[in-house]
């Protein structure tokens, strides 16, 4: 899935999958949807934690990131970085998580139980692919840090929707270990950078129940 500009057909239909990606997609997502279908499809998005193979290919991941970087970006700072962890590298990430958890426990004068150690080490194994999104903080007089963080969050949402468009399930995880020194050192990010999201992705046999409707009237106000 590339940018919407390339996929719009006379403003009425959106080509959500290239021919190549449609063939690779584990769910055979329809190549074209109407605007109404697209809105309903976004509204049906769910986080699914039970993920396995098939996983997105390198070309599918790049297509999703190509969508992610269309996020609103004040002054074009491009304050996002993407790191893909898969295969055996997930065990390396697990060791980084474990080191971070042990450091947290030591600071609190505690010691991790063997159960907690195993659970922490295995966290990256909950999906075949993890895409880590980092906010690359920059000093700019017109773009405060919170705007850069929000831009990264918008990039995460685009990334998730683009993966879903290609037939994959996702869950956005972050957690208390994300910005511990051991984890940031593992990813090689700067001290002022912020690990914003771990997007776990793969395939899932689960059919999630329909989301309970939310009354938008309690959340919305028009002024004129």
N, C-alpha and C positions, 0 to 999 in steps of 0.2 A: 504494500500500500504506500503510495507516494503522496505528495501534497494534493490537497483537494483541488487546487487549480488545474492540475493535470488530469484529474479524474472526473471532473464535471462534464456532463453531456447536455449541452443546451440549458444548463441550470436546473434540470429536472431529475437527473439521475447521477449517482456517485458510484464510480467503479472502485469497489473496496478491495479488490484483489487483482494483481497482475495474473496473466495466464500461467506464468511459472509458479507463482505462489499458490494459485488455486489448485494446481496439480499436487503441490507438496502438502497442502493443508490437510490435517487429519479429519476434518469435518466437512470438507467440500463446501465451504461458504459460497453462497451465490455471488457471482461477479458483480451484479448490479442491484442496487436497492433504491427505492424511491426516497424522497426526503422524509416522508412520514415514517417509513420503515426504519430509516436511520435514527430518527428521534426515539422511536419505540425500542430500538436495539440498544441505544445508549442508556435508556431508562431501565433496561433489563440487566445491566452490568452487575455482576456479583463477584465477590472475592471468594476464591475456592482454594483451600489449603491442601487438599489431597491431590498431589500432582505427580505425574510420572511421564515416561516416554509415550509417544514421540514428542520430542522437544523441537522448538523452532530451530531451523538451520541458520547458518551464518548469514545467508542472503536475506532470510526473513527477519532476523534480528536487525540487520542494517536497514531494512525497509521500515521497521518500527521506529528505530532511532531517527530515521529521516523525517518521520512524522513528529517525534518528540521535540526536535529542534525548531519546529514552527511555533513553539510556545511564545507568548508575549515576552518581549525582551527589550526593556527600556535601554536606549543608547547602544543597542546591539553589543552588549558585553559578552554574550554567550556564556552565562555563568553556570554551565552544566558540564559535567564529565560523566562518561558511562564506562563501566568496567564489567565485562562479562566473565562470570565464573562458572565453569562446567567441568564434568569429568573428575579426574583426581584432584584438580585444584580446589574442589569443594572441601576436601579433607584438610588442605592447608588453611582455608578460611575457618574451618572448624577449630583448628589449633589456635588461630588468632582469637576466636571467640572465647575459647577456654582460657587462654592467657589473660584476656580482659576480665573475665568473670573471677578468676583467681585473684587478680589485682584488686578488684572491687571488694572481694571478701576479706582480703588481708587488711585493707584500709579500715574495714569495719571490725577488725579483730576477730574475724570468723574464718572458718575453713569449709570449703565446698564438700558436700557429701559425694560419695561415688556415683550415686544416682544423678545428682545435679551435674557432675562432670561429664557423664555419658550423654545426658540430654543436651547439654550445651555444645559438646563436640559434634553431635549429630544434627544440629539445627540446619546446616547447609544442605543436608542430604534429603530435605523435604521436597525438593524439586530437582529436575535434571539440569536446569539453568537458573542462575541468579544474575540479574542485571542490577548492579549497584549504581545509584545516581548520586553524584556528589555536587554540592553547590560550591563552585569555585569563586569564593568571595574576592571582590576587587574593590579598591578604594575609588569612589567616584562621587563628586560633590552633588550630583543630581540623582544618583541611584543609591539609596541607603541599603544596608544589608538585608532588611526585611523584604525589599522589592526583589532582590536577587534570589532570596529563598523562595518567594512566591513564584518566580519564574521557573525555578527548578521543580516546584510542585506541579505547575501546569505542564511541564515537560513529562513528568511522571504519568500524569493522567493521559496525555496523548500517547505515550508509550504503551500504557495498558490497553487503551482502546485499539491501537494499531495491532497489538498482539492478538486481541480478541477478534479483530476483523480477519485475521489469518487463521482463525480456528483454535486458538490456544486459550487456556485459562490462566489466571494470574491471582496473586495476592500480594498486597503491598505490606511489607513488614519493615519495622525499623528497630525499636527496642532500646533498652538501656545500655547495651554494649556498643552501639553503632559508632559512637564518637569517643570511645576509650582509646588511649594512646596505642595500645597493641593492635587495635583494628585499623586505626588510621595509618599506622606504620606499615601494616600488611599491604594496604592499598597504595601506599606511597603518596598520600595527599598532604597538602600543606597544613600547617598548624591552624591557620585561619579558615580553612575549608571545612565544610560540614557534610557529613554523610547523611543524606536526606532520605534515601529509600533503598531497601532491598526488594526488588521486584522479582518474586519467585514465579517462574512460568514453566508450563509443560502442558500435558493433556490430563483430563480428568473424566472418569466415567460418571461422575456425580451430576444429577439433575437437581439444581438448587430450587427450593420452593420459590414461588413468586414473592417478590418483596412487598411487604405491607405498605399500602398507600400512605403517603405523608401529606397532611393538609398544608399546602403551600400558603394558604391565607394567613396562617400564624407566623410565617416567615417573610412575608412580602408586603411592601407598602409602595403605593404609587403617589407621587406628589406632582401637582401641576399648578 
